[in-house]
Structure formats: structure tokens, C-alpha cells
Amino acid sequence: MFSHYNINCYKIFLKILGFKEIISYICPLNLKLYNMNLNTSKTHKECPKCKEIKDRKLDFYQRKSEKVKVSSYCKDCILDSNAERRRVIKQQAIDYLGGKCSNCGYNKCNSALEFHHIDSTQKDKDYSNYKTSFNKLKPELDKCVLLCSNCHREHHSS
């Protein structure tokens, strides 16, 4: 457990960083800072999702055109959220096309399942439309069949 002296040392260190209101306690297991009012800090910010205190310039996306100069969530939380949304959309797309390879029936790993356009001339080149919503992806999925990576490679090599 931290002694009273060590906690005071951390408070002094935080005052040097520019925090005007100091933490109410320090977790002894992982040394994360809790209950800190960061409204007065110009260099650090607390991410509302992960609750970690991070550097405003390094760990948050900077916005140039809006009144709020930094993103609400830290870069790590935004990237995790985007990856989870893409994973969910891919799972919905796989389920929409039957959930398995249309050639051999493979269905063990979603990462090994790919979408093959039946007519490559009908392919929409603007992939940015499909990152946000499954409903926007449905018309493009109607032009595809689901293949595992092996069957997809064999199809394109022949």
C-alpha cells in the first residue's frame, strides 16, 4: 500500500503537470489515476469510454473546423469501436449470404470467408459506403457469392 508520503509525491508531480484539482486516490495495483477533474487541464484529457487520462495532442484526434478542438474519445477507443463495427457488419454480410462457402461449405473462420463478385464489371469501387451500415452493403452483396479463401483463389486462377 502507498504511504501518505508517496501519495503526496504523486500530488506534487501532478501539480507540476498543470492539474489544479488533484486526485482523491491512487489505485495501488495499476497506478491509474481516478476521480480527477480535468476541465482545468490544457495538456491532458480523460477519455469517457476507457476512463484513462491521456495527452490531448498525442492520444486524441485533432479537429480543425469545429468548436471542439479534440475528439471526445481517445484514438485507441475510436479504433477499437471502428474494428468492432466492421466485424459486426462482416458477420451480418456472411449471414446474409448463407454463412458458409457456396462452393465447399467451409464455415469455421470468418476471416477466411470472402465475397466474390459474380460479374466484376458490376462491382462498386467506392468501398467507403460499406463501412458504416449493413443496409448500404446489401445491394452490393446481391451481386456476390460467399467463398472461402481457397475456393476464391482457385476460382481466380482458372
N, C-alpha and C positions, 0 to 999 in steps of 0.2 A: 504494500500500500504506500502511497505517496505521503511523505511527511508534510507538515504545514509549510516548511521552508521550500520544498520543491514546488508546491503549488504556487507560492508567491513568486518563485523564479519564472514560472510559466506566465504568470500575470504580467510581470515586468517585461518579459520578452514580447508579449502581445501588445503592450503599451508602446514599445519601440516600433512595432509594425504599423501602428496608427489606429488601433482599435480603442475607442473611448469607453465602451461598456464591455466589461470583461466577463468571461465565462463563469457560470455558477459552479461547475465541477469539471474535472477531467476524468475520463474513463481510464482506469489503470491497466486494462487489458490491451487496448489497441491505440491508446493515446489520441483518440479522436476528440475533437472539441465539440461541446454541446451547449445549448441554450445561449448562444451568442447573438447579440443584436448587431447585425452587420449593416444597418442602414447608414451608419456614420462612416463606414469604411469606403475608401475610394480605390483600394487596391485589391480587395477580396470580396467574395460573394458566396452565399450559401445556396447550393442547388436545392430546390424544393423537392425534387424526386429522390435523390440519393442522400440528402442531408449533409453532404460534405462541404467543407469550406475550401474554396478554390480561388486561384488567381483570376481576376476579371479578364485580363488581356490574353493569358495563355490558355485558359480552360473553358472559355465561353466564346461563342461566335460573336463577332463584332458586326453591328448593323450600322449602315451609314445613312440611310434615308429616313429612319423612323425616330420618334422622340426617345424611345428606349434604346440606349446605345449598345446593350449586350443582350444576348438571348436569355430567355427565362431559365432554361435548363442547361447544364454543362454539356460539353461536346460528347463525353462518354455516354451520358444518358440519352442524348439525341441519336447517336449512332446505334445504341442498343435498341432503342424504340423503332428505328427505321429497319433494322435487321429483323426484328420480331414481326413487324408489319409485312415485310416481304416474304417471310417464312409462312405466315398465315395465308397470304394471297396465293402463294405457290401451292399450299396444301389444298385450298379451295379449288384451284385450277386442276390439280391432279384428280380430286374427287369428281369434278365436273366431267372429266374425260374418262372416267371409269376406274381410276385408282390403280391401274396396272398397265404394263406394256401391252400394246394391242397386237404385238407380234408373238411374244413368247410367254407373256403372263407374269413377268417379274414385278414384284411389289415390295421388296424388302427395305429399300433405302430411297427416300425421296430425292436425295442429291443425285442419284443415278438415273432418275427419270427426266426425260427431255421432251420438248414439244417440237414436233416435226410438221412443217407446213406441207400440205399435200400439193399445192401449187405455189411454187416460190415466187411467181410473179404477182400473187395476191398479197404478199407479205407487207405489213405496215412497218415502215422503217423507224417510226417515231416511238421508241420504247419508253420514253418518259411518261406517256399516258397510262402505262400499266403499273406504275409503282405505287399508286395511291389508292386505287379502288378495283375490286374484283369485277364490278359491273362494267367498268370501262374495258376490261380484258375479255369479257365474254364473246363479243363479235370476232375477235381475233382467234380465240380458242375454237370457234366453229370451223375455222379453216385448217385446224391442226389435228394430228393424232398423237397419242402419247406413246413414246418409245423409250426403252431403256438405252443407256449409252452404248452398249454393244450393238444392239439392233440398229440404232441410229447411225453408227459408224459403218456398219455393213451395208446399210441402205445407200449411203452416200458414196461408198467405194465401188459399188457395182454399176 
